[in-house]
Amino acid sequence: MAAELRQGGALARGHAADVRTPESLEAALARAAAELGSVAVLQHSPLPSRGDLELA
């Protein structure tokens, strides 16, 4: 998703985290903040990519 957003001109990065462990989430958010500064939008995406979705 980040790559698709970047193609449209947005500043976007992906930072993986295990949502079952708070430490993993905190580390991912810290990496994002260190790289990008203040985070304005956060997208939780449990699937690897949009291509994995089947729309009927």
Number of C-alpha atoms within 10 A of each C-alpha: 15 15 13 10 12 12 11 9 9 11 11 16 14 12 12 13 16 11 12 8 9 11 12 14 16 13 14 17 17 14 13 18 12 11 11 13 10 9 11 6 6 10 8 8 10 8 9 9 10 9 8 8 9 6 4 3
